[in-house]
Amino acid sequence: MERSRDRGRSPEDGYGRRKEEEDDEKGEEEEGKEELSVEKVFESKQVPSWREQLTLRAVVVSFVLSVLFTFIVMKLNLTTGIIPSLNVSAGLLGFFFLKTWTKFLEKSGLLRRPFTRQENTVIQTCVVASSGIAFSGGFGSYLFGMSEVIAKQSEGSGDFKNPSLGWMIGFLFVVSFLGLFSVVPLRKIMIIDFKLTYPSGTATAHLINSFHTPEGAKLARKQVRELGKFFSFSFLWGFFQWFFTAGDGCGFANFPTFGLQAYKNKFYFDFSATYVGVGMICPYIINVSVMLGGILSWGLMWPLIEKRKGDWYPADVSPSSMHGIQGYKVFIAIAMILGDGLYNFFKVLSRTLSGLFYQLRNKDAGSALPVGDQSYPASSSLSYDDQRRTQVFLKDQIPTWFAIGGYIIIAVISTITLPHIFTQLKWYYILVIYIFAPTLAFCNAYGCGLTDWSLASTYGKLAIFTIGAWAGASHGGILAGLAACGVMMNIVSTASDLTQDFKTGYLTLASPRSMFVSQVIGTAMGCVISPAVFWLFYKAFHNFGIPGSEYPAPFALVYRNMAVLGVEGFSALPKHCLTLCYIFFAAAILINLVRDVVGKKWARFIPIPMAMSIPFYLGCNFAIDMCVGSLILYVWGKINKAKRDAFGPAVASGLICGDGIWTLPNSILALAGVNPPICMKFLSQATNTKVDKFLGS
C-alpha cells in the first residue's frame, strides 16, 4: 500500500493507501538534505522539447510494463483489494529496459537520442496511469458489483448487468478522461502559486533524478538484479503450487498452518509470495491493523455471533445469505469503511478550505501554505533549482480554452452515451455529476497535495448514496448508484493523479505537455488493457466472484450492498446488526480522532480503522502473509539496515510481480482446459479414517 509515488489512496481502495507519517518524515528529510543543487548536477544536459520527451520507445516500454502491472493490480484487486505501490518497480524496470535499449544502440552506433530523466518520467506516468484504470475501473468493486454473480449474493434488487468487453471499454473511454481536463487550468496555481507538497510526486521525482546520476544508475542496476531474482523465484513458486490445486480447497494455499480449527476460522499461512511482498512494502502499522481486525472479527466476534444462530438470525439460513452471519460480516465492514472515509473526507476538506482561505486572505501568490512545502523560499529569493524548474514548467503552456473545451466535449459525449450503456442512469443524473465534478476534482487534487490522500472512493460512495436514492429502488437505483460511483471515481481519481504527475514533472524538468499527453496515452491504454485482462480472469475461472474461491472479488459485494443500503434502507440487516454497525462506525471515527490528537509519536501505535475492516469479510490468512513480510523486513533491518533500505522495495516488488504475472499462464491453462494433476488436501484424523474405510469398501 506504500508507493514511491503513492496515489495516496486508503487500504480499502486498494490502489492505494494512506501515506504513513514515517514515510512523510523520511521524504521531508531527504528533500531537506539536498546540499547540492540538483539542477546544477544536470546543468550540462540539455532539456529536450516536449515532443522529444514523448518517444516511440518510451511508449513501447510503457505498453509492455502496463500489461505486466495491470495483471498484478487486477489479481490483487480481485483477491483482497489491498494494492501496494508498484511505482518503485515501474521506475526501476522502465529505467532498466530503456537503459539497456540505448546502450545496445550506442554500441552499434545507431543511438540518435540519449535516455533522459524526462523520458523516464514519461514512462512512469504512462504505466501508472494505465495500470491505475484496473483500480478506478471498478473491476473489483462497483463495476463487477453490477453482475449477476454478485447480485445473487446480495439481498437487494435482482437487477444486474453482466460484464461484457464491449460496454466496459466504451464506459471507460467516456468517463476516464474528464478528470484530466478538469484540473489542467489549475496546474500553475497548485504547483507554483500554492506550492503544494505532493509527497508522492516529490518522492518519485527524487527517485528518477537519482537514477540518472552515475551512482544512482549503478544502484538501480543492482536493484533490478535483485528484483529479477525474486521475480523468478515467485513465478516458479506459483507454477510449482499449481500442480497441487486440482480441486476446490486443494494446494499449499489451504495449508492448515495452525490447526484445522484455526483454518476453519481463516487463520493460516497460505504461502502467497504476493502478500508477503505486500507486507514488505506496507508500513508496519497497516499490517498490524489488518491482523488486529482479523483477530477481532474471526477470532472473537464471528464465533460469538454464530452461537446466537436461531436467535439473532434463522438457523436454516444459507451461509452466504445477508440475513445470516454474512450480513454481519459485510455490513459491519461497510460501517467501518464509511466511518473512516467520512472522517478523512471532512478532515481533508477542512484543511483544503483553511488552506484556500489562507491564500485568499494574503493574496500573495508567492507565499507558501502553512501546511505546504516549506522548503521553497519566497518568490523574491528563489533558489537556482526553483528558478530553473519554474521557467521550464511555465514554458509549454496548455491553453485554458483547450482544457475547458475538452471537458465540455467529453462531458456531452458521455452524457449522451452513458444512458445507452446503463439505462437506469438518466442523462440528468450524469449532467448533475459533471456540474459538480470539477469542484470535487479540485478538492481531491488540492487535498492530495496537502495530505497525500486521494479520497476518490469516498466521493464514489457519496455518488452511490445520492444518485441511488434519487433514482429509487423501482427505477434501478442500485445499478444507477454503482454506475454513478464509477463516473465520479474516475473523474476525481485521474485529477489527483495528474497533479501528482505535474509535481513530478516540475522536479524533473519534464514538460507539462508531455506529462498531460503521457497521462492521456496511459489512460487510453488502460481503457483497453484493463477490461481485456479482467475478461481473461472472468472467462478462465469458473467460480469467479464466489466467496472462498481463488478470485472472490470481495469489495464487489461490499459496494453492491452499499447501493442496497442507499436505495432500500436497512431492511436487509439481521437482528442487532444495525446496532453493531453504529458502534463500529463511531469507533472508526473515534480511533481516527485519537490518532490525530495524540500526534505522530504515538499515532504509529494506534491501528487504522480502514485497514482493520478488510479482514472482517475476507479472513485473516492474507494478514498473516503480510505480517510475515513485515517480520522479514524487520529482521533484515536488524542484520543490515542499509541493504534493507536499498533493496527491500526491489525484493518485495519481485515477489509481487512474479506471482502476479503467473496469473497469465495460469489463466491460459484454465481457458485451454488444462487441469492440475494433483489435489493436495488436509483432513482431520477422524475424516481421514472415514475416507480410508470408504475407499477400502
C-alpha positions as CSV (number, residue, x, y, z in Angstrom):
1,M,0.0,0.0,0.0
2,E,3.0,2.3,0.1
3,R,4.1,3.9,-3.1
4,S,7.1,5.9,-4.0
5,R,4.7,7.9,-5.9
6,D,1.7,6.7,-3.9
7,R,-1.6,7.8,-5.2
8,G,-2.4,8.3,-1.6
9,R,-5.5,6.0,-1.5
10,S,-6.7,4.2,1.5
11,P,-6.1,0.5,2.0
12,E,-9.7,-0.4,1.2
13,D,-9.4,1.4,-2.1
14,G,-6.8,-0.9,-2.9
15,Y,-5.0,1.3,-5.2
16,G,-3.7,2.7,-2.6
17,R,-3.4,3.6,0.7
18,R,-2.7,6.2,3.1
19,K,0.9,7.6,3.2
20,E,2.1,6.9,6.7
21,E,3.7,9.6,8.8
22,E,7.1,7.9,9.0
23,D,7.3,7.9,5.2
24,D,6.3,11.6,5.0
25,E,9.1,12.4,7.5
26,K,11.6,10.4,5.5
27,G,10.7,12.2,2.3
28,E,10.9,15.6,4.0
29,E,14.3,14.7,5.4
30,E,15.6,13.6,2.0
31,E,14.4,16.9,0.5
32,G,15.9,18.9,3.2
33,K,19.3,17.2,2.9
34,E,19.8,18.3,-0.8
35,E,23.1,20.0,0.0
36,L,24.0,20.3,-3.7
37,S,21.7,21.9,-6.3
38,V,20.0,19.0,-8.2
39,E,19.7,21.1,-11.4
40,K,23.3,22.1,-11.3
41,V,24.2,18.4,-11.5
42,F,22.2,18.2,-14.7
43,E,23.1,21.7,-15.9
44,S,25.3,20.3,-18.8
45,K,22.4,18.2,-20.1
46,Q,20.0,19.9,-22.5
47,V,16.3,19.6,-21.7
48,P,14.6,18.0,-24.6
49,S,11.5,19.6,-26.1
50,W,8.1,18.1,-25.0
51,R,7.8,16.2,-28.3
52,E,11.3,14.7,-27.9
53,Q,10.3,13.5,-24.4
54,L,7.4,11.5,-25.9
55,T,9.5,8.9,-27.8
56,L,8.2,5.8,-29.5
57,R,10.5,3.6,-27.4
58,A,9.0,5.1,-24.3
59,V,5.5,4.3,-25.4
60,V,6.5,0.7,-26.3
61,V,8.2,0.1,-22.9
62,S,5.2,1.7,-21.2
63,F,2.8,-0.6,-23.0
64,V,4.8,-3.7,-22.0
65,L,5.0,-2.6,-18.4
66,S,1.3,-1.6,-18.4
67,V,0.3,-5.1,-19.3
68,L,2.6,-6.6,-16.6
69,F,1.3,-4.2,-13.9
70,T,-2.3,-4.5,-14.9
71,F,-2.2,-8.3,-14.3
72,I,-0.7,-7.6,-10.9
73,V,-3.1,-4.9,-9.9
74,M,-6.1,-7.0,-11.2
75,K,-5.0,-10.0,-9.2
76,L,-4.7,-8.0,-6.0
77,N,-8.0,-6.2,-6.7
78,L,-9.9,-9.5,-7.1
79,T,-8.4,-11.2,-4.1
80,T,-8.2,-8.8,-1.1
81,G,-8.4,-5.3,-2.6
82,I,-5.1,-4.3,-1.0
83,I,-2.8,-2.9,-3.6
84,P,0.7,-1.7,-2.7
85,S,2.8,0.8,-4.5
86,L,4.3,-0.6,-7.7
87,N,6.0,2.7,-8.6
88,V,9.4,1.7,-7.5
89,S,9.4,-1.4,-9.7
90,A,7.8,0.6,-12.6
91,G,10.5,3.2,-12.3
92,L,13.3,0.6,-12.0
93,L,12.0,-1.6,-14.9
94,G,11.4,1.4,-17.1
95,F,14.9,2.7,-16.4
96,F,16.4,-0.8,-16.9
97,F,14.6,-1.5,-20.2
98,L,15.4,1.8,-21.8
99,K,18.9,2.0,-20.5
100,T,19.6,-1.5,-21.9
101,W,18.0,-0.5,-25.2
102,T,20.0,2.8,-25.5
103,K,23.3,1.0,-24.5
104,F,22.8,-1.6,-27.2
105,L,22.1,1.1,-29.8
106,E,25.1,3.1,-28.6
107,K,27.4,0.2,-29.1
108,S,26.1,-0.5,-32.5
109,G,26.4,3.2,-33.4
110,L,22.6,3.7,-34.0
111,L,21.7,5.8,-31.0
112,R,20.2,9.1,-32.1
113,R,18.8,10.3,-28.8
114,P,20.1,9.6,-25.3
115,F,17.9,8.3,-22.5
116,T,16.8,11.3,-20.3
117,R,15.2,11.6,-16.9
118,Q,12.3,13.4,-18.7
119,E,11.7,10.3,-20.8
120,N,11.9,8.1,-17.6
121,T,9.2,10.4,-16.1
122,V,7.0,9.9,-19.2
123,I,7.3,6.1,-18.9
124,Q,6.4,6.1,-15.2
125,T,3.5,8.4,-15.7
126,C,2.2,6.3,-18.6
127,V,2.5,3.0,-16.8
128,V,0.8,4.2,-13.5
129,A,-2.0,5.9,-15.5
130,S,-2.6,2.7,-17.4
131,S,-2.5,0.2,-14.6
132,G,-4.5,2.7,-12.4
133,I,-7.5,2.0,-14.6
134,A,-7.5,-1.5,-13.1
135,F,-8.4,0.1,-9.8
136,S,-10.6,3.1,-10.8
137,G,-12.3,1.0,-13.5
138,G,-14.1,-0.8,-10.6
139,F,-13.3,-4.4,-11.7
140,G,-13.1,-5.4,-8.1
141,S,-15.7,-3.0,-6.8
142,Y,-18.6,-1.1,-8.4
143,L,-18.4,-2.5,-12.0
144,F,-18.3,-6.2,-11.0
145,G,-20.8,-5.4,-8.3
146,M,-23.4,-5.0,-11.1
147,S,-23.0,-8.6,-12.2
148,E,-25.5,-11.5,-11.7
149,V,-22.9,-13.4,-9.6
150,I,-22.8,-10.6,-7.0
151,A,-26.5,-9.8,-7.3
152,K,-27.3,-13.4,-6.2
153,Q,-25.2,-12.9,-3.1
154,S,-27.0,-9.7,-2.1
155,E,-30.5,-9.4,-0.7
156,G,-31.4,-6.3,-2.6
157,S,-33.0,-5.9,-6.0
158,G,-32.1,-8.6,-8.6
159,D,-31.2,-6.0,-11.2
160,F,-27.8,-6.8,-12.8
161,K,-25.6,-6.1,-15.8
162,N,-23.1,-8.8,-16.6
163,P,-19.6,-7.8,-17.8
164,S,-19.0,-7.6,-21.5
165,L,-15.8,-6.5,-23.2
166,G,-17.5,-4.0,-25.5
167,W,-19.5,-2.0,-23.0
168,M,-16.7,-2.0,-20.4
169,I,-14.2,-0.5,-22.9
170,G,-16.8,2.0,-24.1
171,F,-17.7,3.0,-20.5
172,L,-14.1,3.6,-19.5
173,F,-13.3,5.7,-22.6
174,V,-16.2,8.1,-22.0
175,V,-15.5,8.6,-18.2
176,S,-11.7,8.3,-17.7
177,F,-10.5,11.4,-19.5
178,L,-12.7,14.1,-17.9
179,G,-10.6,14.4,-14.7
180,L,-7.5,15.2,-16.8
181,F,-9.2,18.2,-18.4
182,S,-10.8,19.4,-15.2
183,V,-7.5,20.3,-13.4
184,V,-5.3,21.4,-16.3
185,P,-6.2,25.1,-15.9
186,L,-5.2,24.9,-12.2
187,R,-1.7,23.4,-12.6
188,K,0.2,26.6,-12.1
189,I,-1.9,27.5,-9.0
190,M,-1.3,24.1,-7.5
191,I,2.4,23.6,-8.2
192,I,3.9,27.1,-8.3
193,D,1.5,29.5,-6.5
194,F,0.2,27.3,-3.7
195,K,3.5,25.3,-3.6
196,L,1.6,22.1,-2.6
197,T,3.9,19.3,-1.4
198,Y,2.5,16.2,-3.2
199,P,4.9,14.0,-1.2
200,S,4.4,11.0,-3.5
201,G,5.1,13.1,-6.6
202,T,8.1,14.6,-4.9
203,A,9.4,11.1,-3.9
204,T,9.1,9.9,-7.4
205,A,11.0,12.8,-8.8
206,H,13.8,12.2,-6.3
207,L,13.9,8.5,-7.5
208,I,14.1,9.4,-11.2
209,N,16.6,12.2,-10.6
210,S,18.8,9.7,-8.7
211,F,18.6,7.1,-11.4
212,H,20.2,9.4,-13.9
213,T,23.3,10.1,-11.9
214,P,26.3,7.7,-12.1
215,E,25.8,6.5,-8.5
216,G,22.1,6.1,-8.9
217,A,22.4,4.2,-12.2
218,K,24.8,1.7,-10.5
219,L,22.4,1.2,-7.6
220,A,19.5,0.8,-9.9
221,R,21.2,-2.0,-11.8
222,K,21.8,-3.8,-8.5
223,Q,18.2,-3.3,-7.5
224,V,16.9,-4.6,-10.9
225,R,19.1,-7.7,-10.4
226,E,17.5,-8.4,-7.0
227,L,14.1,-7.8,-8.4
228,G,14.8,-10.3,-11.2
229,K,15.9,-12.9,-8.7
230,F,12.8,-12.8,-6.6
231,F,10.6,-12.3,-9.7
232,S,11.9,-15.7,-11.0
233,F,11.5,-17.3,-7.5
234,S,8.0,-16.1,-7.1
235,F,6.9,-17.1,-10.6
236,L,8.4,-20.6,-10.3
237,W,6.8,-20.9,-6.8
238,G,3.4,-20.1,-8.3
239,F,4.0,-22.6,-11.1
240,F,5.0,-25.3,-8.5
241,Q,1.9,-24.7,-6.4
242,W,-0.4,-25.0,-9.4
243,F,0.4,-28.8,-9.7
244,F,-1.4,-29.4,-6.4
245,T,-4.6,-27.5,-7.0
246,A,-6.8,-29.9,-8.9
247,G,-9.9,-29.2,-6.9
248,D,-11.6,-26.7,-4.5
249,G,-9.7,-26.4,-1.2
250,C,-6.5,-28.1,-2.6
251,G,-2.9,-26.9,-2.6
252,F,-0.5,-25.0,-0.4
253,A,-2.9,-22.1,-0.3
254,N,-5.1,-24.2,2.0
255,F,-2.4,-25.4,4.4
256,P,-3.8,-25.5,8.0
257,T,-0.7,-24.0,9.5
258,F,-2.1,-23.5,13.0
259,G,-4.5,-26.5,13.0
260,L,-7.8,-27.3,11.4
261,Q,-10.0,-25.3,13.8
262,A,-7.9,-22.2,13.2
263,Y,-8.0,-23.0,9.5
264,K,-11.8,-23.0,9.7
265,N,-11.7,-19.5,11.2
266,K,-9.4,-18.3,8.4
267,F,-6.2,-18.3,10.5
268,Y,-3.5,-19.9,8.3
269,F,-0.4,-19.1,6.3
270,D,-1.3,-19.6,2.6
271,F,2.2,-19.3,1.2
272,S,1.4,-16.3,-1.0
273,A,4.5,-14.7,-2.3
274,T,2.3,-11.7,-3.4
275,Y,1.1,-10.8,0.1
276,V,4.5,-11.5,1.7
277,G,5.8,-8.8,-0.8
278,V,2.9,-6.6,0.0
279,G,3.7,-6.8,3.7
280,M,7.3,-5.8,3.0
281,I,6.1,-2.6,1.3
282,C,3.3,-1.6,3.6
283,P,4.2,0.3,6.8
284,Y,4.1,-1.9,10.0
285,I,1.0,-0.2,11.3
286,I,-1.0,-1.2,8.2
287,N,-0.1,-4.9,8.7
288,V,-0.7,-4.8,12.4
289,S,-4.0,-3.1,11.9
290,V,-5.1,-5.8,9.4
291,M,-4.1,-8.5,11.8
292,L,-5.9,-6.9,14.7
293,G,-9.0,-6.6,12.6
294,G,-8.8,-10.3,11.7
295,I,-8.3,-11.3,15.4
296,L,-11.2,-9.1,16.5
297,S,-13.6,-10.4,13.8
298,W,-12.7,-14.1,13.1
299,G,-11.1,-14.7,16.5
300,L,-13.9,-13.2,18.7
301,M,-16.9,-11.7,17.0
302,W,-18.0,-14.2,14.4
303,P,-17.6,-17.3,16.7
304,L,-19.7,-15.5,19.4
305,I,-22.4,-14.4,16.8
306,E,-22.5,-17.9,15.4
307,K,-23.5,-19.1,18.9
308,R,-26.6,-16.9,18.5
309,K,-27.8,-18.8,15.5
310,G,-31.6,-19.4,15.8
311,D,-31.9,-16.3,18.0
312,W,-30.3,-13.4,16.1
313,Y,-30.7,-15.0,12.7
314,P,-32.5,-18.1,11.3
315,A,-30.7,-21.4,12.0
316,D,-31.6,-22.7,8.5
317,V,-30.4,-19.7,6.5
318,S,-27.7,-20.1,3.8
319,P,-24.1,-19.2,5.0
320,S,-24.0,-16.7,2.1
321,S,-27.3,-15.0,2.9
322,M,-27.3,-11.4,4.0
323,H,-29.9,-12.4,6.7
324,G,-27.3,-14.7,8.3
325,I,-23.7,-14.4,9.6
326,Q,-22.7,-13.0,6.2
327,G,-24.8,-9.9,6.8
328,Y,-22.8,-9.1,10.0
329,K,-19.5,-9.6,8.2
330,V,-20.4,-7.4,5.2
331,F,-22.3,-4.6,6.9
332,I,-20.0,-4.1,9.9
333,A,-17.1,-3.8,7.5
334,I,-19.1,-1.3,5.5
335,A,-19.8,0.7,8.7
336,M,-16.1,0.9,9.5
337,I,-15.2,1.9,5.9
338,L,-17.8,4.6,5.9
339,G,-16.8,5.9,9.3
340,D,-13.1,6.1,8.3
341,G,-13.9,7.5,4.9
342,L,-16.2,10.3,6.1
343,Y,-13.8,11.3,8.9
344,N,-10.9,11.7,6.5
345,F,-13.2,13.4,3.9
346,F,-14.1,16.1,6.4
347,K,-10.6,16.3,7.7
348,V,-9.1,16.8,4.2
349,L,-11.9,19.2,3.2
350,S,-11.3,21.3,6.3
351,R,-7.6,21.5,5.6
352,T,-8.4,22.4,1.9
353,L,-10.8,25.2,2.9
354,S,-8.4,26.6,5.5
355,G,-5.5,26.5,3.0
356,L,-7.6,28.3,0.4
357,F,-8.7,30.9,3.0
358,Y,-5.1,31.5,3.9
359,Q,-4.2,32.1,0.2
360,L,-7.1,34.4,-0.5
361,R,-6.6,36.3,2.7
362,N,-2.9,37.0,2.0
363,K,-3.5,37.4,-1.8
364,D,0.2,36.6,-2.2
365,A,0.9,34.0,-4.9
366,G,4.4,33.7,-3.7
367,S,3.7,32.7,-0.1
368,A,3.8,29.1,0.8
369,L,0.9,27.4,2.6
370,P,1.5,26.8,6.3
371,V,0.8,23.1,5.5
372,G,2.6,23.1,2.2
373,D,6.2,22.7,1.2
374,Q,8.3,24.8,3.4
375,S,11.5,24.0,1.5
376,Y,10.5,26.7,-1.1
377,P,11.6,30.2,-0.3
378,A,9.6,33.3,-1.2
379,S,9.4,34.3,-4.8
380,S,11.8,37.2,-4.3
381,S,14.6,34.8,-3.3
382,L,14.0,31.7,-5.4
383,S,16.9,29.2,-5.5
384,Y,18.6,28.3,-8.7
385,D,16.6,25.0,-8.8
386,D,13.3,26.7,-8.4
387,Q,14.1,29.3,-10.9
388,R,15.1,26.7,-13.5
389,R,12.1,24.4,-12.7
390,T,9.6,27.3,-12.8
391,Q,11.0,28.5,-16.1
392,V,10.6,25.1,-17.7
393,F,7.2,24.4,-16.1
394,L,5.8,27.7,-17.5
395,K,7.4,27.3,-20.9
396,D,5.0,24.8,-22.5
397,Q,1.5,26.1,-21.6
398,I,-1.6,24.0,-22.2
399,P,-4.3,26.5,-23.3
400,T,-7.2,27.0,-20.9
401,W,-9.6,27.0,-23.8
402,F,-8.3,23.6,-24.8
403,A,-8.9,22.2,-21.3
404,I,-12.4,23.7,-20.9
405,G,-13.4,22.8,-24.4
406,G,-12.1,19.3,-24.0
407,Y,-14.1,18.9,-20.8
408,I,-17.3,20.1,-22.3
409,I,-17.0,18.0,-25.4
410,I,-16.3,14.8,-23.5
411,A,-19.0,15.6,-21.0
412,V,-21.5,16.0,-23.8
413,I,-20.4,12.7,-25.4
414,S,-20.5,11.0,-22.1
415,T,-24.0,12.3,-21.2
416,I,-25.4,11.1,-24.5
417,T,-23.6,7.7,-24.4
418,L,-23.8,6.5,-20.8
419,P,-27.7,6.2,-20.7
420,H,-27.3,3.7,-23.6
421,I,-24.9,1.6,-21.6
422,F,-26.8,1.9,-18.3
423,T,-30.5,2.6,-19.0
424,Q,-31.0,3.2,-15.2
425,L,-28.5,6.1,-15.3
426,K,-30.6,9.0,-16.7
427,W,-28.9,11.9,-18.6
428,Y,-29.9,14.4,-15.9
429,Y,-28.1,12.3,-13.2
430,I,-24.9,12.5,-15.3
431,L,-25.3,16.2,-16.0
432,V,-25.6,17.0,-12.3
433,I,-22.4,14.9,-11.6
434,Y,-20.5,16.8,-14.3
435,I,-21.6,20.2,-13.0
436,F,-20.2,19.4,-9.5
437,A,-17.3,17.2,-10.7
438,P,-14.7,19.9,-11.4
439,T,-15.1,21.4,-7.9
440,L,-14.8,17.9,-6.3
441,A,-11.8,17.1,-8.6
442,F,-10.1,20.3,-7.5
443,C,-10.8,19.5,-3.8
444,N,-9.4,16.0,-4.2
445,A,-6.3,17.2,-6.1
446,Y,-5.7,20.0,-3.6
447,G,-6.3,17.8,-0.6
448,C,-3.9,15.2,-2.1
449,G,-1.3,17.9,-2.4
450,L,-1.6,18.7,1.3
451,T,-2.0,15.2,2.8
452,D,-1.1,12.7,0.0
453,W,-4.5,11.1,0.4
454,S,-6.8,10.7,-2.5
455,L,-10.4,10.3,-1.4
456,A,-11.7,9.0,-4.8
457,S,-13.6,6.1,-3.3
458,T,-15.2,8.3,-0.8
459,Y,-16.6,10.6,-3.5
460,G,-17.7,7.5,-5.3
461,K,-19.6,6.2,-2.3
462,L,-21.3,9.6,-2.0
463,A,-22.4,9.2,-5.6
464,I,-23.7,5.7,-4.8
465,F,-26.0,7.0,-2.0
466,T,-27.1,10.3,-3.6
467,I,-27.8,9.0,-7.2
468,G,-29.1,5.7,-5.9
469,A,-31.6,7.3,-3.5
470,W,-32.6,9.8,-6.2
471,A,-33.4,7.0,-8.7
472,G,-35.1,4.8,-6.1
473,A,-35.5,1.1,-5.9
474,S,-38.3,0.9,-8.5
475,H,-36.2,2.6,-11.2
476,G,-33.0,0.6,-10.9
477,G,-31.4,2.7,-8.2
478,I,-28.8,0.1,-7.3
479,L,-27.3,-0.1,-10.8
480,A,-27.7,3.7,-11.2
481,G,-25.8,4.3,-8.0
482,L,-23.0,1.9,-8.9
483,A,-22.6,3.5,-12.4
484,A,-22.6,7.0,-10.9
485,C,-19.9,5.8,-8.5
486,G,-17.8,4.8,-11.5
487,V,-18.3,8.2,-13.2
488,M,-17.3,10.1,-10.0
489,M,-14.4,7.9,-9.0
490,N,-12.8,8.1,-12.5
491,I,-13.0,11.9,-12.5
492,V,-11.6,12.7,-9.1
493,S,-9.0,9.9,-9.2
494,T,-7.4,11.0,-12.5
495,A,-7.5,14.6,-11.4
496,S,-5.3,13.9,-8.3
497,D,-3.1,11.6,-10.4
498,L,-2.4,14.2,-13.0
499,T,-1.5,16.9,-10.4
500,Q,0.9,14.4,-8.8
501,D,2.4,13.9,-12.3
502,F,2.8,17.7,-12.7
503,K,4.7,17.9,-9.4
504,T,7.0,15.0,-10.6
505,G,7.5,16.7,-14.0
506,Y,8.2,20.1,-12.3
507,L,11.0,18.5,-10.2
508,T,12.5,16.5,-13.2
509,L,12.1,19.3,-15.8
510,A,9.6,17.3,-17.7
511,S,7.2,19.4,-19.7
512,P,3.6,19.8,-18.5
513,R,2.6,19.0,-22.1
514,S,4.5,15.7,-22.1
515,M,3.0,14.8,-18.7
516,F,-0.5,15.5,-19.9
517,V,0.0,13.6,-23.2
518,S,1.6,10.6,-21.5
519,Q,-1.2,10.5,-19.0
520,V,-3.7,10.6,-21.9
521,I,-1.8,7.8,-23.7
522,G,-1.6,5.7,-20.5
523,T,-5.3,6.2,-19.7
524,A,-6.2,5.2,-23.3
525,M,-4.0,2.1,-22.9
526,G,-5.7,1.3,-19.6
527,C,-9.2,1.6,-21.1
528,V,-8.3,-1.4,-23.3
529,I,-5.8,-3.4,-21.4
530,S,-7.7,-3.5,-18.0
531,P,-11.0,-4.7,-19.4
532,A,-9.1,-7.3,-21.5
533,V,-7.2,-8.6,-18.5
534,F,-10.4,-8.7,-16.4
535,W,-12.2,-10.5,-19.2
536,L,-9.4,-13.2,-19.2
537,F,-9.9,-13.7,-15.4
538,Y,-13.6,-13.7,-15.8
539,K,-13.7,-16.4,-18.5
540,A,-10.8,-18.5,-17.2
541,F,-12.0,-19.2,-13.7
542,H,-15.4,-20.9,-13.3
543,N,-16.1,-19.9,-9.7
544,F,-15.0,-16.3,-10.3
545,G,-16.6,-13.9,-7.7
546,I,-17.8,-16.7,-5.4
547,P,-16.7,-16.4,-1.7
548,G,-13.9,-18.8,-0.8
549,S,-12.8,-19.1,-4.5
550,E,-9.4,-18.1,-5.8
551,Y,-10.8,-14.7,-7.0
552,P,-13.7,-13.8,-4.8
553,A,-13.7,-10.0,-5.7
554,P,-14.8,-9.2,-2.1
555,F,-15.4,-5.5,-2.5
556,A,-17.8,-6.0,-5.4
557,L,-20.3,-7.4,-2.8
558,V,-19.4,-4.6,-0.4
559,Y,-20.1,-1.9,-3.0
560,R,-23.3,-3.5,-4.1
561,N,-24.6,-3.7,-0.6
562,M,-23.8,0.0,-0.1
563,A,-26.0,0.6,-3.1
564,V,-28.7,-1.6,-1.5
565,L,-28.5,0.5,1.7
566,G,-28.7,3.7,-0.2
567,V,-31.8,2.6,-2.1
568,E,-33.7,0.2,0.2
569,G,-32.6,1.2,3.7
570,F,-31.8,-1.1,6.5
571,S,-34.4,-3.8,5.9
572,A,-31.8,-6.4,4.8
573,L,-29.9,-6.3,8.1
574,P,-30.2,-9.2,10.5
575,K,-31.1,-8.7,14.2
576,H,-28.8,-6.3,16.2
577,C,-26.6,-5.8,13.1
578,L,-27.6,-2.1,12.8
579,T,-26.6,-1.6,16.5
580,L,-23.2,-3.1,15.8
581,C,-22.8,-1.0,12.7
582,Y,-23.5,2.1,14.7
583,I,-20.9,1.0,17.3
584,F,-18.2,0.3,14.7
585,F,-19.0,3.4,12.7
586,A,-18.5,5.5,15.8
587,A,-15.4,3.5,16.8
588,A,-13.8,4.2,13.4
589,I,-14.3,8.0,13.8
590,L,-13.1,7.9,17.5
591,I,-9.9,5.9,16.6
592,N,-9.1,8.4,13.8
593,L,-9.7,11.3,16.2
594,V,-7.4,9.8,18.8
595,R,-4.7,9.2,16.1
596,D,-4.8,12.9,15.2
597,V,-4.9,14.2,18.7
598,V,-2.0,12.2,20.2
599,G,0.4,13.3,17.5
600,K,2.8,11.4,15.2
601,K,4.9,9.9,18.1
602,W,2.0,7.8,19.4
603,A,-0.2,7.6,16.4
604,R,2.1,5.0,14.9
605,F,1.0,2.6,17.6
606,I,-2.8,3.1,17.1
607,P,-4.4,0.9,14.4
608,I,-6.0,2.3,11.3
609,P,-9.8,1.5,11.1
610,M,-9.9,1.2,7.3
611,A,-7.2,-1.5,7.4
612,M,-8.9,-3.2,10.3
613,S,-12.1,-3.5,8.3
614,I,-10.6,-5.5,5.4
615,P,-10.4,-8.9,7.1
616,F,-13.9,-8.7,8.6
617,Y,-15.2,-10.1,5.4
618,L,-12.2,-11.8,3.9
619,G,-10.5,-13.6,6.8
620,C,-7.0,-13.5,8.3
621,N,-4.9,-15.6,6.0
622,F,-3.6,-12.7,3.9
623,A,-2.9,-10.7,7.1
624,I,-0.6,-13.4,8.3
625,D,1.2,-13.3,5.0
626,M,1.6,-9.5,5.3
627,C,2.9,-9.8,8.9
628,V,5.5,-12.4,7.7
629,G,6.6,-9.8,5.2
630,S,6.9,-7.2,8.0
631,L,8.9,-9.7,10.1
632,I,11.3,-10.4,7.2
633,L,11.9,-6.7,6.7
634,Y,12.3,-6.1,10.5
635,V,14.9,-8.9,10.9
636,W,16.7,-7.8,7.7
637,G,16.9,-4.3,9.2
638,K,18.5,-5.6,12.4
639,I,21.1,-7.5,10.4
640,N,21.8,-4.8,7.7
641,K,19.7,-1.7,7.7
642,A,21.5,-0.1,4.7
643,K,20.9,-3.1,2.5
644,R,17.3,-3.4,3.6
645,D,16.6,0.2,2.7
646,A,18.3,-0.1,-0.6
647,F,16.9,-3.5,-1.8
648,G,13.8,-4.1,0.3
649,P,11.4,-2.4,-2.2
650,A,13.0,-4.3,-5.1
651,V,12.8,-7.7,-3.4
652,A,9.1,-7.0,-2.4
653,S,8.3,-5.9,-6.0
654,G,9.9,-9.0,-7.4
655,L,7.8,-11.2,-5.2
656,I,4.6,-9.4,-6.2
657,C,5.5,-9.2,-9.9
658,G,6.5,-12.8,-10.3
659,D,3.4,-14.2,-8.6
660,G,1.2,-11.6,-10.3
661,I,2.5,-12.4,-13.8
662,W,2.0,-16.2,-13.2
663,T,-1.7,-15.5,-13.4
664,L,-1.3,-15.0,-17.2
665,P,-0.2,-18.6,-18.0
666,N,-2.5,-19.8,-15.2
667,S,-5.5,-18.2,-17.0
668,I,-4.4,-19.5,-20.4
669,L,-4.1,-23.0,-19.0
670,A,-7.6,-22.7,-17.5
671,L,-9.1,-21.4,-20.7
672,A,-7.4,-24.3,-22.6
673,G,-8.9,-26.8,-20.2
674,V,-5.6,-28.0,-18.8
675,N,-6.2,-29.0,-15.2
676,P,-3.6,-29.6,-12.5
677,P,-2.8,-33.3,-12.0
678,I,-2.8,-33.4,-8.1
679,C,-5.2,-32.4,-5.3
680,M,-3.4,-31.9,-2.0
681,K,-5.9,-31.7,0.8
682,F,-5.6,-31.8,4.6
683,L,-8.0,-33.8,6.6
684,S,-8.6,-34.4,10.3
685,Q,-7.7,-37.9,11.6
686,A,-11.4,-38.8,12.0
687,T,-12.3,-37.7,8.5
688,N,-9.2,-39.5,7.1
689,T,-10.4,-42.7,8.8
690,K,-13.8,-42.4,7.2
691,V,-12.2,-41.8,3.8
692,D,-10.0,-44.9,4.2
693,K,-13.0,-47.0,5.1
694,F,-15.0,-45.7,2.2
695,L,-12.1,-46.3,-0.3
696,G,-11.5,-49.7,1.3
697,S,-15.1,-50.8,0.7
